Every structure is written in structure tokens, then in C-alpha cells.
Amino acid sequence: MIKSPVLVIVVLALVGCATDSAYQKTTAEFTGCSADDIQISDVNTSGSNTWKAICRNNAKIFKCSKDGCTEIK
């Protein structure tokens, strides 16, 4: 009985990691920051599908969508 809840938690964690990875790769294309150096937050999947990205190596913050990123000052 314990195996089922553990499996669900593991699957949800893997899905979350895969999603961040996709956002990191997309953000890297628009910002010039390495995907490994990007931290993703504030993902909004309803409507415009936007997210916030922080480039760790230069501390720049970006508001992003599938069409591009804009630096937030």
C-alpha cells in the first residue's frame, strides 16, 4: 500500500523537473544565459503561458513567453 503514494510523488517530481528543463532551454535561446544557470519561477500556464527566469551568473531577471524574454529592471 505504501508503494502507490511513493510512486505518485516520484512521478510528480519528475514531471516538474521536465517542465523546468523545457523552460530553461527556451529561456536560454532568448537570453544568452546557459540553461543550467537559469532558475524558473512564477510559471503561468493559463492564457499567455509566461514565466520568470533568473540568470544566476549575472543576476538578470527576465519575464518570458514562448515568443521571447524581456529583462525586468
CHARMM internal coordinates of N, CA and C (Angstrom, degrees):
IC EDIT
DIST 1 N 1 CA 1.4401
DIST 1 CA 1 C 1.5314
ANGL 1 N 1 CA 1 C 111.75
DIST 1 C 2 N 1.2953
ANGL 1 CA 1 C 2 N 117.78
DIHE 1 N 1 CA 1 C 2 N -32.22
DIST 2 N 2 CA 1.4623
ANGL 1 C 2 N 2 CA 120.84
DIHE 1 CA 1 C 2 N 2 CA -178.51
DIST 2 CA 2 C 1.5241
ANGL 2 N 2 CA 2 C 110.83
DIHE 1 C 2 N 2 CA 2 C -72.53
DIST 2 C 3 N 1.3042
ANGL 2 CA 2 C 3 N 118.17
DIHE 2 N 2 CA 2 C 3 N -27.21
DIST 3 N 3 CA 1.4612
ANGL 2 C 3 N 3 CA 120.96
DIHE 2 CA 2 C 3 N 3 CA -176.81
DIST 3 CA 3 C 1.5219
ANGL 3 N 3 CA 3 C 112.60
DIHE 2 C 3 N 3 CA 3 C -62.47
DIST 3 C 4 N 1.3170
ANGL 3 CA 3 C 4 N 119.19
DIHE 3 N 3 CA 3 C 4 N -38.25
DIST 4 N 4 CA 1.4651
ANGL 3 C 4 N 4 CA 121.54
DIHE 3 CA 3 C 4 N 4 CA -178.02
DIST 4 CA 4 C 1.5266
ANGL 4 N 4 CA 4 C 112.93
DIHE 3 C 4 N 4 CA 4 C -62.26
DIST 4 C 5 N 1.3461
ANGL 4 CA 4 C 5 N 120.15
DIHE 4 N 4 CA 4 C 5 N -49.84
DIST 5 N 5 CA 1.4674
ANGL 4 C 5 N 5 CA 119.06
DIHE 4 CA 4 C 5 N 5 CA 178.57
DIST 5 CA 5 C 1.5294
ANGL 5 N 5 CA 5 C 112.78
DIHE 4 C 5 N 5 CA 5 C -63.10
DIST 5 C 6 N 1.3085
ANGL 5 CA 5 C 6 N 117.10
DIHE 5 N 5 CA 5 C 6 N -36.45
DIST 6 N 6 CA 1.4553
ANGL 5 C 6 N 6 CA 120.50
DIHE 5 CA 5 C 6 N 6 CA 178.45
DIST 6 CA 6 C 1.5180
ANGL 6 N 6 CA 6 C 110.16
DIHE 5 C 6 N 6 CA 6 C -65.36
DIST 6 C 7 N 1.3020
ANGL 6 CA 6 C 7 N 117.80
DIHE 6 N 6 CA 6 C 7 N -42.33
DIST 7 N 7 CA 1.4598
ANGL 6 C 7 N 7 CA 122.35
DIHE 6 CA 6 C 7 N 7 CA 178.39
DIST 7 CA 7 C 1.5269
ANGL 7 N 7 CA 7 C 110.82
DIHE 6 C 7 N 7 CA 7 C -61.60
DIST 7 C 8 N 1.3132
ANGL 7 CA 7 C 8 N 117.36
DIHE 7 N 7 CA 7 C 8 N -42.52
DIST 8 N 8 CA 1.4645
ANGL 7 C 8 N 8 CA 121.53
DIHE 7 CA 7 C 8 N 8 CA 179.02
DIST 8 CA 8 C 1.5270
ANGL 8 N 8 CA 8 C 110.14
DIHE 7 C 8 N 8 CA 8 C -61.53
DIST 8 C 9 N 1.3135
ANGL 8 CA 8 C 9 N 117.56
DIHE 8 N 8 CA 8 C 9 N -44.28
DIST 9 N 9 CA 1.4666
ANGL 8 C 9 N 9 CA 121.85
DIHE 8 CA 8 C 9 N 9 CA -179.83
DIST 9 CA 9 C 1.5275
ANGL 9 N 9 CA 9 C 110.45
DIHE 8 C 9 N 9 CA 9 C -63.48
DIST 9 C 10 N 1.3133
ANGL 9 CA 9 C 10 N 117.23
DIHE 9 N 9 CA 9 C 10 N -43.18
DIST 10 N 10 CA 1.4695
ANGL 9 C 10 N 10 CA 121.24
DIHE 9 CA 9 C 10 N 10 CA 179.51
DIST 10 CA 10 C 1.5290
ANGL 10 N 10 CA 10 C 110.60
DIHE 9 C 10 N 10 CA 10 C -63.20
DIST 10 C 11 N 1.3129
ANGL 10 CA 10 C 11 N 117.46
DIHE 10 N 10 CA 10 C 11 N -44.09
DIST 11 N 11 CA 1.4626
ANGL 10 C 11 N 11 CA 121.29
DIHE 10 CA 10 C 11 N 11 CA -179.98
DIST 11 CA 11 C 1.5284
ANGL 11 N 11 CA 11 C 110.50
DIHE 10 C 11 N 11 CA 11 C -63.55
DIST 11 C 12 N 1.3147
ANGL 11 CA 11 C 12 N 118.04
DIHE 11 N 11 CA 11 C 12 N -43.68
DIST 12 N 12 CA 1.4646
ANGL 11 C 12 N 12 CA 121.07
DIHE 11 CA 11 C 12 N 12 CA 178.65
DIST 12 CA 12 C 1.5302
ANGL 12 N 12 CA 12 C 111.38
DIHE 11 C 12 N 12 CA 12 C -63.27
DIST 12 C 13 N 1.3145
ANGL 12 CA 12 C 13 N 116.93
DIHE 12 N 12 CA 12 C 13 N -39.03
DIST 13 N 13 CA 1.4649
ANGL 12 C 13 N 13 CA 120.22
DIHE 12 CA 12 C 13 N 13 CA 177.97
DIST 13 CA 13 C 1.5254
ANGL 13 N 13 CA 13 C 110.89
DIHE 12 C 13 N 13 CA 13 C -64.71
DIST 13 C 14 N 1.3124
ANGL 13 CA 13 C 14 N 117.77
DIHE 13 N 13 CA 13 C 14 N -41.30
DIST 14 N 14 CA 1.4616
ANGL 13 C 14 N 14 CA 121.34
DIHE 13 CA 13 C 14 N 14 CA 179.55
DIST 14 CA 14 C 1.5250
ANGL 14 N 14 CA 14 C 111.36
DIHE 13 C 14 N 14 CA 14 C -66.58
DIST 14 C 15 N 1.3119
ANGL 14 CA 14 C 15 N 117.89
DIHE 14 N 14 CA 14 C 15 N -38.59
DIST 15 N 15 CA 1.4642
ANGL 14 C 15 N 15 CA 121.36
DIHE 14 CA 14 C 15 N 15 CA 178.45
DIST 15 CA 15 C 1.5263
ANGL 15 N 15 CA 15 C 109.56
DIHE 14 C 15 N 15 CA 15 C -64.63
DIST 15 C 16 N 1.3172
ANGL 15 CA 15 C 16 N 117.89
DIHE 15 N 15 CA 15 C 16 N -42.39
DIST 16 N 16 CA 1.4551
ANGL 15 C 16 N 16 CA 121.71
DIHE 15 CA 15 C 16 N 16 CA 177.84
DIST 16 CA 16 C 1.5169
ANGL 16 N 16 CA 16 C 111.92
DIHE 15 C 16 N 16 CA 16 C -61.51
DIST 16 C 17 N 1.3127
ANGL 16 CA 16 C 17 N 118.12
DIHE 16 N 16 CA 16 C 17 N -41.77
DIST 17 N 17 CA 1.4638
ANGL 16 C 17 N 17 CA 122.14
DIHE 16 CA 16 C 17 N 17 CA 178.92
DIST 17 CA 17 C 1.5266
ANGL 17 N 17 CA 17 C 110.87
DIHE 16 C 17 N 17 CA 17 C -66.12
DIST 17 C 18 N 1.3078
ANGL 17 CA 17 C 18 N 117.32
DIHE 17 N 17 CA 17 C 18 N -40.70
DIST 18 N 18 CA 1.4621
ANGL 17 C 18 N 18 CA 120.64
DIHE 17 CA 17 C 18 N 18 CA -179.79
DIST 18 CA 18 C 1.5200
ANGL 18 N 18 CA 18 C 110.47
DIHE 17 C 18 N 18 CA 18 C -64.52
DIST 18 C 19 N 1.3175
ANGL 18 CA 18 C 19 N 116.71
DIHE 18 N 18 CA 18 C 19 N -37.91
DIST 19 N 19 CA 1.4603
ANGL 18 C 19 N 19 CA 120.79
DIHE 18 CA 18 C 19 N 19 CA 179.66
DIST 19 CA 19 C 1.5186
ANGL 19 N 19 CA 19 C 110.27
DIHE 18 C 19 N 19 CA 19 C -65.80
DIST 19 C 20 N 1.3375
ANGL 19 CA 19 C 20 N 117.90
DIHE 19 N 19 CA 19 C 20 N -47.42
DIST 20 N 20 CA 1.4655
ANGL 19 C 20 N 20 CA 120.96
DIHE 19 CA 19 C 20 N 20 CA 178.08
DIST 20 CA 20 C 1.5225
ANGL 20 N 20 CA 20 C 110.83
DIHE 19 C 20 N 20 CA 20 C -58.40
DIST 20 C 21 N 1.3056
ANGL 20 CA 20 C 21 N 117.02
DIHE 20 N 20 CA 20 C 21 N -40.13
DIST 21 N 21 CA 1.4585
ANGL 20 C 21 N 21 CA 121.32
DIHE 20 CA 20 C 21 N 21 CA -179.84
DIST 21 CA 21 C 1.5282
ANGL 21 N 21 CA 21 C 111.15
DIHE 20 C 21 N 21 CA 21 C -60.74
DIST 21 C 22 N 1.3132
ANGL 21 CA 21 C 22 N 117.17
DIHE 21 N 21 CA 21 C 22 N -42.47
DIST 22 N 22 CA 1.4623
ANGL 21 C 22 N 22 CA 120.90
DIHE 21 CA 21 C 22 N 22 CA 179.26
DIST 22 CA 22 C 1.5282
ANGL 22 N 22 CA 22 C 110.51
DIHE 21 C 22 N 22 CA 22 C -64.87
DIST 22 C 23 N 1.3293
ANGL 22 CA 22 C 23 N 117.14
DIHE 22 N 22 CA 22 C 23 N -43.34
DIST 23 N 23 CA 1.4689
ANGL 22 C 23 N 23 CA 120.67
DIHE 22 CA 22 C 23 N 23 CA 178.02
DIST 23 CA 23 C 1.5293
ANGL 23 N 23 CA 23 C 110.75
DIHE 22 C 23 N 23 CA 23 C -64.55
DIST 23 C 24 N 1.3283
ANGL 23 CA 23 C 24 N 117.02
DIHE 23 N 23 CA 23 C 24 N -39.00
DIST 24 N 24 CA 1.4686
ANGL 23 C 24 N 24 CA 120.50
DIHE 23 CA 23 C 24 N 24 CA 178.95
DIST 24 CA 24 C 1.5242
ANGL 24 N 24 CA 24 C 110.82
DIHE 23 C 24 N 24 CA 24 C -62.50
DIST 24 C 25 N 1.3189
ANGL 24 CA 24 C 25 N 117.38
DIHE 24 N 24 CA 24 C 25 N -44.22
DIST 25 N 25 CA 1.4703
ANGL 24 C 25 N 25 CA 121.20
DIHE 24 CA 24 C 25 N 25 CA -179.99
DIST 25 CA 25 C 1.5248
ANGL 25 N 25 CA 25 C 111.24
DIHE 24 C 25 N 25 CA 25 C -64.27
DIST 25 C 26 N 1.3285
ANGL 25 CA 25 C 26 N 116.93
DIHE 25 N 25 CA 25 C 26 N -43.41
DIST 26 N 26 CA 1.4629
ANGL 25 C 26 N 26 CA 120.56
DIHE 25 CA 25 C 26 N 26 CA 178.85
DIST 26 CA 26 C 1.5190
ANGL 26 N 26 CA 26 C 110.57
DIHE 25 C 26 N 26 CA 26 C -63.71
DIST 26 C 27 N 1.3264
ANGL 26 CA 26 C 27 N 116.92
DIHE 26 N 26 CA 26 C 27 N -44.83
DIST 27 N 27 CA 1.4594
ANGL 26 C 27 N 27 CA 121.90
DIHE 26 CA 26 C 27 N 27 CA -179.51
DIST 27 CA 27 C 1.5243
ANGL 27 N 27 CA 27 C 110.97
DIHE 26 C 27 N 27 CA 27 C -62.79
DIST 27 C 28 N 1.3118
ANGL 27 CA 27 C 28 N 117.18
DIHE 27 N 27 CA 27 C 28 N -40.30
DIST 28 N 28 CA 1.4688
ANGL 27 C 28 N 28 CA 121.36
DIHE 27 CA 27 C 28 N 28 CA -178.88
DIST 28 CA 28 C 1.5255
ANGL 28 N 28 CA 28 C 110.85
DIHE 27 C 28 N 28 CA 28 C -58.97
DIST 28 C 29 N 1.3152
ANGL 28 CA 28 C 29 N 117.34
DIHE 28 N 28 CA 28 C 29 N -38.47
DIST 29 N 29 CA 1.4685
ANGL 28 C 29 N 29 CA 121.26
DIHE 28 CA 28 C 29 N 29 CA 179.57
DIST 29 CA 29 C 1.5320
ANGL 29 N 29 CA 29 C 111.79
DIHE 28 C 29 N 29 CA 29 C -61.02
DIST 29 C 30 N 1.3227
ANGL 29 CA 29 C 30 N 116.91
DIHE 29 N 29 CA 29 C 30 N -35.93
DIST 30 N 30 CA 1.4618
ANGL 29 C 30 N 30 CA 121.52
DIHE 29 CA 29 C 30 N 30 CA -175.39
DIST 30 CA 30 C 1.5267
ANGL 30 N 30 CA 30 C 114.13
DIHE 29 C 30 N 30 CA 30 C -90.13
DIST 30 C 31 N 1.3359
ANGL 30 CA 30 C 31 N 117.97
DIHE 30 N 30 CA 30 C 31 N -21.34
DIST 31 N 31 CA 1.4662
ANGL 30 C 31 N 31 CA 120.13
DIHE 30 CA 30 C 31 N 31 CA -171.16
DIST 31 CA 31 C 1.5201
ANGL 31 N 31 CA 31 C 114.30
DIHE 30 C 31 N 31 CA 31 C -111.50
DIST 31 C 32 N 1.3178
ANGL 31 CA 31 C 32 N 117.72
DIHE 31 N 31 CA 31 C 32 N -18.08
DIST 32 N 32 CA 1.4540
ANGL 31 C 32 N 32 CA 120.30
DIHE 31 CA 31 C 32 N 32 CA -176.15
DIST 32 CA 32 C 1.5160
ANGL 32 N 32 CA 32 C 112.95
DIHE 31 C 32 N 32 CA 32 C 80.02
DIST 32 C 33 N 1.3019
ANGL 32 CA 32 C 33 N 117.07
DIHE 32 N 32 CA 32 C 33 N 2.09
DIST 33 N 33 CA 1.4617
ANGL 32 C 33 N 33 CA 122.58
DIHE 32 CA 32 C 33 N 33 CA 177.34
DIST 33 CA 33 C 1.5357
ANGL 33 N 33 CA 33 C 108.16
DIHE 32 C 33 N 33 CA 33 C -89.13
DIST 33 C 34 N 1.3148
ANGL 33 CA 33 C 34 N 116.93
DIHE 33 N 33 CA 33 C 34 N 141.17
DIST 34 N 34 CA 1.4574
ANGL 33 C 34 N 34 CA 121.31
DIHE 33 CA 33 C 34 N 34 CA 178.93
DIST 34 CA 34 C 1.5314
ANGL 34 N 34 CA 34 C 110.21
DIHE 33 C 34 N 34 CA 34 C -62.31
DIST 34 C 35 N 1.3139
ANGL 34 CA 34 C 35 N 117.15
DIHE 34 N 34 CA 34 C 35 N 138.71
DIST 35 N 35 CA 1.4655
ANGL 34 C 35 N 35 CA 121.30
DIHE 34 CA 34 C 35 N 35 CA 179.45
DIST 35 CA 35 C 1.5203
ANGL 35 N 35 CA 35 C 111.93
DIHE 34 C 35 N 35 CA 35 C -55.11
DIST 35 C 36 N 1.3247
ANGL 35 CA 35 C 36 N 117.54
DIHE 35 N 35 CA 35 C 36 N -34.85
DIST 36 N 36 CA 1.4616
ANGL 35 C 36 N 36 CA 121.21
DIHE 35 CA 35 C 36 N 36 CA 179.81
DIST 36 CA 36 C 1.5235
ANGL 36 N 36 CA 36 C 112.41
DIHE 35 C 36 N 36 CA 36 C -69.43
DIST 36 C 37 N 1.3293
ANGL 36 CA 36 C 37 N 117.72
DIHE 36 N 36 CA 36 C 37 N -20.38
DIST 37 N 37 CA 1.4649
ANGL 36 C 37 N 37 CA 122.65
DIHE 36 CA 36 C 37 N 37 CA -178.95
DIST 37 CA 37 C 1.5269
ANGL 37 N 37 CA 37 C 112.82
DIHE 36 C 37 N 37 CA 37 C -95.48
DIST 37 C 38 N 1.3107
ANGL 37 CA 37 C 38 N 118.29
DIHE 37 N 37 CA 37 C 38 N 4.65
DIST 38 N 38 CA 1.4623
ANGL 37 C 38 N 38 CA 121.78
DIHE 37 CA 37 C 38 N 38 CA -175.73
DIST 38 CA 38 C 1.5221
ANGL 38 N 38 CA 38 C 110.57
DIHE 37 C 38 N 38 CA 38 C -102.55
DIST 38 C 39 N 1.3275
ANGL 38 CA 38 C 39 N 114.72
DIHE 38 N 38 CA 38 C 39 N 131.32
DIST 39 N 39 CA 1.4620
ANGL 38 C 39 N 39 CA 121.80
DIHE 38 CA 38 C 39 N 39 CA 174.28
DIST 39 CA 39 C 1.5239
ANGL 39 N 39 CA 39 C 107.62
DIHE 38 C 39 N 39 CA 39 C -108.05
DIST 39 C 40 N 1.3283
ANGL 39 CA 39 C 40 N 117.50
DIHE 39 N 39 CA 39 C 40 N 127.87
DIST 40 N 40 CA 1.4519
ANGL 39 C 40 N 40 CA 123.60
DIHE 39 CA 39 C 40 N 40 CA -177.68
DIST 40 CA 40 C 1.5211
ANGL 40 N 40 CA 40 C 109.86
DIHE 39 C 40 N 40 CA 40 C -101.33
DIST 40 C 41 N 1.3511
ANGL 40 CA 40 C 41 N 116.40
DIHE 40 N 40 CA 40 C 41 N 137.74
DIST 41 N 41 CA 1.4630
ANGL 40 C 41 N 41 CA 120.81
DIHE 40 CA 40 C 41 N 41 CA 174.67
DIST 41 CA 41 C 1.5180
ANGL 41 N 41 CA 41 C 109.35
DIHE 40 C 41 N 41 CA 41 C -150.35
DIST 41 C 42 N 1.3041
ANGL 41 CA 41 C 42 N 116.17
DIHE 41 N 41 CA 41 C 42 N 174.43
DIST 42 N 42 CA 1.4677
ANGL 41 C 42 N 42 CA 123.66
DIHE 41 CA 41 C 42 N 42 CA 175.31
DIST 42 CA 42 C 1.5310
ANGL 42 N 42 CA 42 C 112.87
DIHE 41 C 42 N 42 CA 42 C 50.23
DIST 42 C 43 N 1.3227
ANGL 42 CA 42 C 43 N 116.33
DIHE 42 N 42 CA 42 C 43 N 47.20
DIST 43 N 43 CA 1.4690
ANGL 42 C 43 N 43 CA 120.74
DIHE 42 CA 42 C 43 N 43 CA 179.00
DIST 43 CA 43 C 1.5245
ANGL 43 N 43 CA 43 C 108.97
DIHE 42 C 43 N 43 CA 43 C -74.23
DIST 43 C 44 N 1.3212
ANGL 43 CA 43 C 44 N 115.93
DIHE 43 N 43 CA 43 C 44 N 127.00
DIST 44 N 44 CA 1.4603
ANGL 43 C 44 N 44 CA 122.83
DIHE 43 CA 43 C 44 N 44 CA 177.92
DIST 44 CA 44 C 1.5267
ANGL 44 N 44 CA 44 C 106.96
DIHE 43 C 44 N 44 CA 44 C -116.93
DIST 44 C 45 N 1.3148
ANGL 44 CA 44 C 45 N 116.83
DIHE 44 N 44 CA 44 C 45 N 103.75
DIST 45 N 45 CA 1.4606
ANGL 44 C 45 N 45 CA 120.53
DIHE 44 CA 44 C 45 N 45 CA -176.35
DIST 45 CA 45 C 1.5231
ANGL 45 N 45 CA 45 C 113.09
DIHE 44 C 45 N 45 CA 45 C -91.17
DIST 45 C 46 N 1.3186
ANGL 45 CA 45 C 46 N 117.06
DIHE 45 N 45 CA 45 C 46 N -3.67
DIST 46 N 46 CA 1.4636
ANGL 45 C 46 N 46 CA 118.69
DIHE 45 CA 45 C 46 N 46 CA 177.35
DIST 46 CA 46 C 1.5239
ANGL 46 N 46 CA 46 C 109.58
DIHE 45 C 46 N 46 CA 46 C -94.97
DIST 46 C 47 N 1.2900
ANGL 46 CA 46 C 47 N 115.97
DIHE 46 N 46 CA 46 C 47 N 138.97
DIST 47 N 47 CA 1.4588
ANGL 46 C 47 N 47 CA 119.97
DIHE 46 CA 46 C 47 N 47 CA 177.87
DIST 47 CA 47 C 1.5127
ANGL 47 N 47 CA 47 C 113.33
DIHE 46 C 47 N 47 CA 47 C 72.87
DIST 47 C 48 N 1.3369
ANGL 47 CA 47 C 48 N 116.74
DIHE 47 N 47 CA 47 C 48 N -106.50
DIST 48 N 48 CA 1.4598
ANGL 47 C 48 N 48 CA 121.19
DIHE 47 CA 47 C 48 N 48 CA -170.17
DIST 48 CA 48 C 1.5294
ANGL 48 N 48 CA 48 C 114.41
DIHE 47 C 48 N 48 CA 48 C -79.84
DIST 48 C 49 N 1.3183
ANGL 48 CA 48 C 49 N 119.36
DIHE 48 N 48 CA 48 C 49 N -11.25
DIST 49 N 49 CA 1.4645
ANGL 48 C 49 N 49 CA 123.39
DIHE 48 CA 48 C 49 N 49 CA -178.63
DIST 49 CA 49 C 1.5281
ANGL 49 N 49 CA 49 C 111.01
DIHE 48 C 49 N 49 CA 49 C 51.89
DIST 49 C 50 N 1.3222
ANGL 49 CA 49 C 50 N 116.05
DIHE 49 N 49 CA 49 C 50 N 73.38
DIST 50 N 50 CA 1.4572
ANGL 49 C 50 N 50 CA 123.05
DIHE 49 CA 49 C 50 N 50 CA -179.50
DIST 50 CA 50 C 1.5184
ANGL 50 N 50 CA 50 C 110.31
DIHE 49 C 50 N 50 CA 50 C -115.86
DIST 50 C 51 N 1.3292
ANGL 50 CA 50 C 51 N 115.74
DIHE 50 N 50 CA 50 C 51 N 163.31
DIST 51 N 51 CA 1.4526
ANGL 50 C 51 N 51 CA 120.89
DIHE 50 CA 50 C 51 N 51 CA 176.60
DIST 51 CA 51 C 1.5196
ANGL 51 N 51 CA 51 C 109.68
DIHE 50 C 51 N 51 CA 51 C -155.11
DIST 51 C 52 N 1.3293
ANGL 51 CA 51 C 52 N 115.21
DIHE 51 N 51 CA 51 C 52 N 163.71
DIST 52 N 52 CA 1.4589
ANGL 51 C 52 N 52 CA 121.47
DIHE 51 CA 51 C 52 N 52 CA 176.00
DIST 52 CA 52 C 1.5202
ANGL 52 N 52 CA 52 C 107.57
DIHE 51 C 52 N 52 CA 52 C -106.05
DIST 52 C 53 N 1.3207
ANGL 52 CA 52 C 53 N 115.97
DIHE 52 N 52 CA 52 C 53 N 138.49
DIST 53 N 53 CA 1.4642
ANGL 52 C 53 N 53 CA 121.22
DIHE 52 CA 52 C 53 N 53 CA -179.35
DIST 53 CA 53 C 1.5226
ANGL 53 N 53 CA 53 C 109.24
DIHE 52 C 53 N 53 CA 53 C -129.76
DIST 53 C 54 N 1.3170
ANGL 53 CA 53 C 54 N 115.74
DIHE 53 N 53 CA 53 C 54 N 136.02
DIST 54 N 54 CA 1.4551
ANGL 53 C 54 N 54 CA 121.88
DIHE 53 CA 53 C 54 N 54 CA 176.88
DIST 54 CA 54 C 1.5171
ANGL 54 N 54 CA 54 C 108.38
DIHE 53 C 54 N 54 CA 54 C -115.85
DIST 54 C 55 N 1.3232
ANGL 54 CA 54 C 55 N 115.93
DIHE 54 N 54 CA 54 C 55 N 124.18
DIST 55 N 55 CA 1.4625
ANGL 54 C 55 N 55 CA 121.27
DIHE 54 CA 54 C 55 N 55 CA 176.30
DIST 55 CA 55 C 1.5328
ANGL 55 N 55 CA 55 C 106.69
DIHE 54 C 55 N 55 CA 55 C -86.83
DIST 55 C 56 N 1.3017
ANGL 55 CA 55 C 56 N 116.69
DIHE 55 N 55 CA 55 C 56 N 110.10
DIST 56 N 56 CA 1.4677
ANGL 55 C 56 N 56 CA 121.31
DIHE 55 CA 55 C 56 N 56 CA -173.98
DIST 56 CA 56 C 1.5277
ANGL 56 N 56 CA 56 C 113.58
DIHE 55 C 56 N 56 CA 56 C -64.29
DIST 56 C 57 N 1.3355
ANGL 56 CA 56 C 57 N 118.45
DIHE 56 N 56 CA 56 C 57 N -31.53
DIST 57 N 57 CA 1.4668
ANGL 56 C 57 N 57 CA 118.96
DIHE 56 CA 56 C 57 N 57 CA -173.98
DIST 57 CA 57 C 1.5259
ANGL 57 N 57 CA 57 C 113.71
DIHE 56 C 57 N 57 CA 57 C -76.38
DIST 57 C 58 N 1.3548
ANGL 57 CA 57 C 58 N 117.78
DIHE 57 N 57 CA 57 C 58 N -19.45
DIST 58 N 58 CA 1.4636
ANGL 57 C 58 N 58 CA 119.21
DIHE 57 CA 57 C 58 N 58 CA 177.78
DIST 58 CA 58 C 1.5301
ANGL 58 N 58 CA 58 C 113.03
DIHE 57 C 58 N 58 CA 58 C -132.19
DIST 58 C 59 N 1.3264
ANGL 58 CA 58 C 59 N 117.08
DIHE 58 N 58 CA 58 C 59 N 5.39
DIST 59 N 59 CA 1.4666
ANGL 58 C 59 N 59 CA 124.53
DIHE 58 CA 58 C 59 N 59 CA 176.19
DIST 59 CA 59 C 1.5285
ANGL 59 N 59 CA 59 C 114.03
DIHE 58 C 59 N 59 CA 59 C 61.63
DIST 59 C 60 N 1.3162
ANGL 59 CA 59 C 60 N 117.99
DIHE 59 N 59 CA 59 C 60 N 20.43
DIST 60 N 60 CA 1.4606
ANGL 59 C 60 N 60 CA 120.61
DIHE 59 CA 59 C 60 N 60 CA 176.74
DIST 60 CA 60 C 1.5292
ANGL 60 N 60 CA 60 C 108.93
DIHE 59 C 60 N 60 CA 60 C -80.39
DIST 60 C 61 N 1.3348
ANGL 60 CA 60 C 61 N 115.36
DIHE 60 N 60 CA 60 C 61 N 142.38
DIST 61 N 61 CA 1.4590
ANGL 60 C 61 N 61 CA 122.08
DIHE 60 CA 60 C 61 N 61 CA -179.35
DIST 61 CA 61 C 1.5257
ANGL 61 N 61 CA 61 C 108.14
DIHE 60 C 61 N 61 CA 61 C -114.39
DIST 61 C 62 N 1.3246
ANGL 61 CA 61 C 62 N 115.84
DIHE 61 N 61 CA 61 C 62 N 135.04
DIST 62 N 62 CA 1.4608
ANGL 61 C 62 N 62 CA 121.51
DIHE 61 CA 61 C 62 N 62 CA -176.82
DIST 62 CA 62 C 1.5256
ANGL 62 N 62 CA 62 C 110.78
DIHE 61 C 62 N 62 CA 62 C -126.82
DIST 62 C 63 N 1.3132
ANGL 62 CA 62 C 63 N 116.49
DIHE 62 N 62 CA 62 C 63 N 144.69
DIST 63 N 63 CA 1.4633
ANGL 62 C 63 N 63 CA 123.51
DIHE 62 CA 62 C 63 N 63 CA 168.39
DIST 63 CA 63 C 1.5188
ANGL 63 N 63 CA 63 C 105.11
DIHE 62 C 63 N 63 CA 63 C -101.07
DIST 63 C 64 N 1.3144
ANGL 63 CA 63 C 64 N 117.33
DIHE 63 N 63 CA 63 C 64 N 123.26
DIST 64 N 64 CA 1.4619
ANGL 63 C 64 N 64 CA 120.87
DIHE 63 CA 63 C 64 N 64 CA -171.02
DIST 64 CA 64 C 1.5245
ANGL 64 N 64 CA 64 C 113.02
DIHE 63 C 64 N 64 CA 64 C -125.89
DIST 64 C 65 N 1.3201
ANGL 64 CA 64 C 65 N 113.92
DIHE 64 N 64 CA 64 C 65 N 158.65
DIST 65 N 65 CA 1.4550
ANGL 64 C 65 N 65 CA 123.50
DIHE 64 CA 64 C 65 N 65 CA 170.26
DIST 65 CA 65 C 1.5279
ANGL 65 N 65 CA 65 C 106.18
DIHE 64 C 65 N 65 CA 65 C -145.43
DIST 65 C 66 N 1.3094
ANGL 65 CA 65 C 66 N 117.08
DIHE 65 N 65 CA 65 C 66 N -179.19
DIST 66 N 66 CA 1.4716
ANGL 65 C 66 N 66 CA 119.39
DIHE 65 CA 65 C 66 N 66 CA -179.98
DIST 66 CA 66 C 1.5208
ANGL 66 N 66 CA 66 C 112.23
DIHE 65 C 66 N 66 CA 66 C -65.45
DIST 66 C 67 N 1.3343
ANGL 66 CA 66 C 67 N 116.94
DIHE 66 N 66 CA 66 C 67 N -16.18
DIST 67 N 67 CA 1.4598
ANGL 66 C 67 N 67 CA 121.38
DIHE 66 CA 66 C 67 N 67 CA -178.15
DIST 67 CA 67 C 1.5235
ANGL 67 N 67 CA 67 C 114.26
DIHE 66 C 67 N 67 CA 67 C -93.08
DIST 67 C 68 N 1.3228
ANGL 67 CA 67 C 68 N 117.64
DIHE 67 N 67 CA 67 C 68 N -11.81
DIST 68 N 68 CA 1.4559
ANGL 67 C 68 N 68 CA 120.21
DIHE 67 CA 67 C 68 N 68 CA -179.80
DIST 68 CA 68 C 1.5122
ANGL 68 N 68 CA 68 C 113.11
DIHE 67 C 68 N 68 CA 68 C 154.37
DIST 68 C 69 N 1.3274
ANGL 68 CA 68 C 69 N 115.21
DIHE 68 N 68 CA 68 C 69 N -178.24
DIST 69 N 69 CA 1.4607
ANGL 68 C 69 N 69 CA 122.05
DIHE 68 CA 68 C 69 N 69 CA -179.52
DIST 69 CA 69 C 1.5142
ANGL 69 N 69 CA 69 C 109.96
DIHE 68 C 69 N 69 CA 69 C -130.61
DIST 69 C 70 N 1.3219
ANGL 69 CA 69 C 70 N 115.36
DIHE 69 N 69 CA 69 C 70 N 147.01
DIST 70 N 70 CA 1.4522
ANGL 69 C 70 N 70 CA 122.46
DIHE 69 CA 69 C 70 N 70 CA 176.07
DIST 70 CA 70 C 1.5196
ANGL 70 N 70 CA 70 C 107.98
DIHE 69 C 70 N 70 CA 70 C -124.57
DIST 70 C 71 N 1.3309
ANGL 70 CA 70 C 71 N 116.18
DIHE 70 N 70 CA 70 C 71 N 131.04
DIST 71 N 71 CA 1.4600
ANGL 70 C 71 N 71 CA 119.76
DIHE 70 CA 70 C 71 N 71 CA 179.49
DIST 71 CA 71 C 1.5142
ANGL 71 N 71 CA 71 C 110.00
DIHE 70 C 71 N 71 CA 71 C -70.06
DIST 71 C 72 N 1.3333
ANGL 71 CA 71 C 72 N 115.57
DIHE 71 N 71 CA 71 C 72 N 134.66
DIST 72 N 72 CA 1.4578
ANGL 71 C 72 N 72 CA 122.64
DIHE 71 CA 71 C 72 N 72 CA 176.18
DIST 72 CA 72 C 1.5193
ANGL 72 N 72 CA 72 C 107.19
DIHE 71 C 72 N 72 CA 72 C -95.77
DIST 72 C 73 N 1.2913
ANGL 72 CA 72 C 73 N 117.03
DIHE 72 N 72 CA 72 C 73 N 129.13
DIST 73 N 73 CA 1.4669
ANGL 72 C 73 N 73 CA 120.27
DIHE 72 CA 72 C 73 N 73 CA -178.05
DIST 73 CA 73 C 1.4908
ANGL 73 N 73 CA 73 C 111.70
DIHE 72 C 73 N 73 CA 73 C -90.08
END
COOR INIT
IC SEED 1 N 1 CA 1 C
IC BUILD
